[in-house]
Each structure stands twice: as structure tokens, then as C-alpha cells.
Amino acid sequence: MATMTELKLLALDDEDLKIVSAHMQDSVFKASDIEWSQKRGHFSLVVNRFVWEVAARGTKGFERRRAAVTFKRVLAVRALGVDRHHEDQVYSLLALRFDQKGDGPDGTVELTLAGGAAISLDVECIEAQLADTGGAWGTENLPKHD
């Protein structure tokens, strides 16, 4: 299976975040893959990213890659339906959305997860980076949604 070069994206506004969201759709992760440093204002999530850009080519088989998404300038983190005590529970990321608070650059980035779960990040502004961190591996499973 042919592999692509590693993906590296930077999001500094809502339009950029929509692009990152499209690449992160159907990524899977465990609670142990979540890291939040309140002191540094960093939230990161290491995922197995479904490589939609390969699937879009229509070739046989699909790929996943290990990737990390990091948000900077995070003031607070809230989670709904995510149990940090069950580290082997697998979560599926459906989308990233930004809700602006007033006229400024601050607001909330919401990570919408399957099953009604969510992680909300209160941010000073959008500053996110997505980077593939490992090689690709094949999968026959194409994510499907209702």
C-alpha cells in the first residue's frame, strides 16, 4: 500500500479549524491519550487518525496513522462522557467546532465524540496543530455514520 507524506497542519482561525476537523474525523483514542497541562495552557490528544485523503482516492484499502493534535492558550478543559479512570475505553472523534465568545478571538473549542460525549476547551484564541507522528498501517474498515 502506498503511503502519503506525513500531514502537518496549523489552525489559527475557525476556517483552519474546519480543515483540521475534516482530517481528524473518525480518529480513535483512549482516555490515556489525553494530556492537559493547566500550567502551560496546553491540551493534547494522540489519536489513530483515519486517513481520509487516501480514502478519497478510491484505491483499495484504507489507512490509519498515529497523529497528535495540540491546542495552545487553553484556559480550562471540561469533559462529558469521558472517564479518565477507564484508560482502555476507546473514543471516536466526530468533529472539532469553535464557538466564539463575543467579538474577541476567545471562545470554546468543542471536540464532539461518538455516543454523545464531548470535550470542551475554553481558549484565548484558536491555536491548534495537527501532525502525523508515525507510519501508516492498513485497515479494511471504512468508518460509517448514521
VOGU-3710 file (C-alpha; in Angstrom, 3 decimals, decimal comma):
1> matmtelkll> 0,000/0,000/0,000  1,370/3,385/-0,969  1,728/5,817/1,892  1,493/9,568/1,834  3,852/12,038/3,380  3,100/12,999/6,936  0,397/15,586/7,452  1,172/18,802/9,352  -1,494/21,472/9,758  -1,771/24,668/11,802
11> alddedlkiv> -5,127/26,246/12,712  -5,280/29,905/13,744  -8,933/30,637/12,927  -12,295/28,924/12,507  -11,741/28,156/8,803  -8,387/26,488/9,564  -10,022/24,503/12,378  -12,638/23,152/9,951  -9,816/21,738/7,804  -8,174/20,131/10,841
21> sahmqdsvfk> -11,585/18,754/11,839  -12,037/17,111/8,431  -8,671/15,354/8,806  -9,444/14,328/12,407  -12,910/12,910/11,667  -13,226/9,291/12,849  -9,938/9,360/14,750  -9,958/6,978/17,695  -8,190/7,373/21,032  -8,180/6,193/24,628
31> asdiewsqkr> -8,508/8,287/27,775  -4,816/7,636/28,434  -4,043/9,506/25,158  -5,345/12,784/26,621  -2,884/15,228/28,194  -3,810/18,547/29,816  -1,233/20,896/31,299  -3,089/23,696/33,039  0,190/25,398/33,945  1,318/25,576/30,279
41> ghfslvvnrf> -2,198/26,018/28,866  -1,711/23,040/26,539  -4,208/20,292/25,708  -3,062/17,423/23,503  -4,649/14,301/22,167  -2,821/11,425/20,484  -5,057/9,514/18,072  -5,181/6,834/15,423  -6,275/9,076/12,553  -8,329/7,658/9,684
51> vwevaargtk> -6,550/8,944/6,562  -9,468/10,395/4,628  -7,164/11,830/1,957  -6,216/8,243/0,967  -9,834/7,030/1,124  -10,860/9,879/-1,197  -8,569/8,489/-3,915  -10,828/5,453/-4,197  -7,982/2,960/-4,040  -8,482/-0,437/-2,452
61> gferrraavt> -7,925/-0,491/1,296  -7,693/2,347/3,765  -5,081/3,730/6,162  -4,750/4,935/9,715  -1,827/6,926/11,103  -0,734/7,872/14,598  -1,186/11,625/14,970  -1,263/14,302/17,642  -3,407/17,398/17,873  -2,299/20,090/20,298
71> fkrvlavral> -4,199/23,168/21,411  -2,318/26,066/22,998  -3,665/29,002/25,031  -6,214/26,745/26,747  -7,720/28,196/29,922  -9,942/25,299/31,039  -10,995/21,792/29,974  -14,347/20,101/30,607  -15,368/16,597/29,586  -18,769/14,966/29,280
81> gvdrhhedqv> -18,959/11,182/28,961  -15,174/10,679/29,102  -13,998/8,539/32,016  -10,284/9,100/32,725  -10,351/6,115/35,155  -11,143/3,640/32,333  -7,970/4,191/30,328  -8,729/1,448/27,778  -12,132/2,856/26,775  -11,957/3,819/23,071
91> ysllalrfdq> -13,493/7,111/21,941  -14,216/8,198/18,372  -13,798/11,859/17,416  -16,502/13,117/15,071  -15,716/16,826/14,719  -13,993/19,932/16,078  -16,087/23,096/16,368  -15,374/26,613/17,592  -17,933/28,763/19,388  -16,686/32,352/19,509
101> kgdgpdgtve> -17,376/34,273/22,715  -18,385/37,823/21,813  -16,284/39,849/19,371  -12,843/38,724/20,529  -10,771/35,725/19,478  -11,636/33,752/22,628  -14,254/31,042/22,845  -14,727/27,310/23,187  -13,355/24,534/21,001  -15,615/21,508/21,253
111> ltlaggaais> -14,387/18,026/20,416  -17,574/16,128/19,583  -17,269/12,403/20,257  -19,472/9,465/19,289  -22,098/8,400/21,810  -22,903/11,922/22,966  -19,550/12,504/24,678  -17,604/15,752/24,291  -14,507/17,602/25,443  -14,730/21,398/25,676
121> ldvecieaql> -11,680/23,663/25,697  -12,011/27,288/26,788  -9,358/29,079/24,715  -7,911/32,597/24,495  -7,859/32,091/20,728  -7,598/29,247/18,219  -4,055/27,910/18,112  -4,023/24,241/17,157  -1,550/21,975/15,423  -2,186/18,550/13,872
131> adtggawgte> 0,805/16,402/12,984  1,175/12,789/11,957  3,696/11,190/14,289  4,093/7,683/12,909  3,851/5,475/9,874  0,639/4,324/8,262  -0,971/0,920/8,578  -3,722/-0,608/6,502  -7,297/-1,139/7,576  -10,236/-2,611/5,697
141> nlpkhd> -12,747/-0,698/7,833  -14,305/2,460/6,425  -15,958/4,498/9,226  -19,739/4,805/8,820  -22,206/7,162/10,483  -25,973/7,224/10,987
//
